[in-house]
Amino acid sequence: MKTSIFIGLAIIAAFAVNCKRKLQEMPREYNQPTAPSEEANQQAAGQPEKFIWPPVWDEKQDGPFMVSENLLAKNYFVILDSSGSMSEGACNSEFGTTKSQVAKSALMAFAGQVPADANLGFMVFENAVEGAEIKERLSLGVNNRDAFRRAVDETTPQGGTPLYEAVLAGLKSLTRQAQKQLGYGEYFLVVVTDGEANPGHEPDRVVDFIVEKTPVTLYTIGFCIGSHHTLNRPGVTFYREANNPNELAAALQQVLAESPEFKDMGSFQQQ
């Protein structure tokens, strides 16, 4: 037993040392979830070509490091757009309900379909104004489905649509979990939205970062907006349009059924 523990600790120590040796400086906006500024746009071209994902755990910032019990777990982090427009009637008026109510119902059903051994987390942007910090409502974890449903039910449509900050914050939550899983497992960032980002809060740069530097799969469901959306980038992101409650529920089910092409972790851990 002692031998097994010693070997496990040795593997973890070796992983941490290796990451420290290889780690390149992350793009500044990855550490600071603020709206993209002109200065940030100018610096974007200077992002390092080589990058380690996930980066090494910082105990000073994140506290004591603990390895996840299930290194191979799947992770689903959901971001719900609860901006003011979600209080409008659903796209098909015959349902007589708001987009927010439909989305809540679909997400509550989705929670019951996520595998019991998968981690589920939740974030919402509501009452969001320019420069507002986006915070998660529910950390990634198992045995939290009832808490997920409560968090979804408590959302109230109001405010704007800071997609840049929301996607970036969701990425950071998945990155923390990936550190605990030593980079193993699968990672899905699921965005349910009914509109475009506020001017100056477009998510293009953070999406590029996700696609080029991480194995995270970005999955967007455009509710009542068709296929024309910033996050709909064929060949780059997964996008599904949902124009009624049934299509929204089906799109969420597809998140669990999708088997995107595996991204070799070696491509994110270059020498």
Order of alpha helices (4+ residues) and beta strands (2+ residues): alpha-alpha-alpha-alpha-beta-alpha-beta-beta-alpha-alpha-beta-alpha-beta-beta-alpha
